[in-house]
Amino acid sequence: SNLDDARATLYTSVSENSDETSSPHSQRSGIELMQQHHKQTRAALATTKLYGHGGPVWCCSADEDCVVSGSYDKTIKIWSLTNGNCIRTLRAHTGWVSCVSYCASLERIVSGSWDSSIRVWDSERGIEISAFPTAAGNSKYCLDWNVNAGVVVTGCRNHDVQLWDLSRAQLIQVFSGHDSVIQSVWNDDSSRHLVSGSEDKCLKVWDPSTHDSCCTLKGHTSAVMGVQSDGDYRIVSCSYDKTIKVWDLRMATSTNEYSDIWSRWSGTSSTNRIRNGCIGSLEAHSEAVFCVQFDEEKIFSGSADKSAKIFQF
């Protein structure tokens, strides 16, 4: 989890009928609640706490053996999941590290910062490999690394979405159209389209082949903090407005009813729900929702209300 007390914490879920949930240890602050579909609860036991950062931890990226964290203290740390020790500390950023992405198979880390830079690191040697040439004052708020395509998408303070060639450290494309800071980006593995979310309350779907926005999704009433797509037609987003929204690009201009599954899920008629492609809206959090991911069956979210929740499609 990303925390503002200068530590990173790893959690593992514990079954409700497990002996661990009734032990004295489970009553300590290491236990958080993961709420599933509003009613069911499952304890999440804090298995490892990683101390070492000198400021809030704003981002992380993990694989089976390591987790990489970026902090307000301007450093990136690589942690062992075996013993919780800090393996390496990477220093070069002059502003807080706002986004990181780690690929263990390539032994590479990509990071973005409020110092406006994008940097590539060798995770094994702990050295900086390259720094992308970027304009001063254009802080990087988010990034998504498409390892297969060798490109990195960044969301910027100047309202633009940027597409970079990782191997050449070269800017390939700039997508303009948002009216405020970009808080979230997502890149299709096949690079057919990009998705961005902004403080202008909108999501935009971009076509790299034309440089244009092929769709603008409106419905959130505050900044869009997280986005993900299935690479086809479904997008899930979360916002400061405390909601999670599900979008269907096939319905973006349609007024026809969608399948009955969405009616059962939200308890409202499909016709009333469809607004510019929005086919579902979840209002299960009591504070801003900062992150969201989904697969074919579930949506996972994290919020400022201190809860992580799982929703069934």
Secondary structure as GFF3:
##gff-version 3
##sequence-region A 1 313
A	DSSP	beta_strand	7	14	.	.	.	ID=ss1
A	DSSP	three_ten_helix	19	22	.	.	.	ID=ss2
A	DSSP	three_ten_helix	24	27	.	.	.	ID=ss3
A	DSSP	beta_strand	31	36	.	.	.	ID=ss4
A	DSSP	beta_strand	40	51	.	.	.	ID=ss5
A	DSSP	beta_strand	57	62	.	.	.	ID=ss6
A	DSSP	beta_strand	66	71	.	.	.	ID=ss7
A	DSSP	beta_strand	75	80	.	.	.	ID=ss8
A	DSSP	beta_strand	86	91	.	.	.	ID=ss9
A	DSSP	beta_strand	97	103	.	.	.	ID=ss10
A	DSSP	beta_strand	108	113	.	.	.	ID=ss11
A	DSSP	beta_strand	118	122	.	.	.	ID=ss12
A	DSSP	beta_strand	127	131	.	.	.	ID=ss13
A	DSSP	beta_strand	140	146	.	.	.	ID=ss14
A	DSSP	beta_strand	151	156	.	.	.	ID=ss15
A	DSSP	beta_strand	161	165	.	.	.	ID=ss16
A	DSSP	beta_strand	170	175	.	.	.	ID=ss17
A	DSSP	beta_strand	182	187	.	.	.	ID=ss18
A	DSSP	beta_strand	194	198	.	.	.	ID=ss19
A	DSSP	beta_strand	202	207	.	.	.	ID=ss20
A	DSSP	beta_strand	212	218	.	.	.	ID=ss21
A	DSSP	beta_strand	224	229	.	.	.	ID=ss22
A	DSSP	beta_strand	234	239	.	.	.	ID=ss23
A	DSSP	beta_strand	244	248	.	.	.	ID=ss24
A	DSSP	three_ten_helix	249	251	.	.	.	ID=ss25
A	DSSP	alpha_helix	260	266	.	.	.	ID=ss26
A	DSSP	alpha_helix	270	273	.	.	.	ID=ss27
A	DSSP	beta_strand	278	282	.	.	.	ID=ss28
A	DSSP	beta_strand	289	294	.	.	.	ID=ss29
A	DSSP	beta_strand	298	303	.	.	.	ID=ss30
A	DSSP	beta_strand	308	312	.	.	.	ID=ss31
###
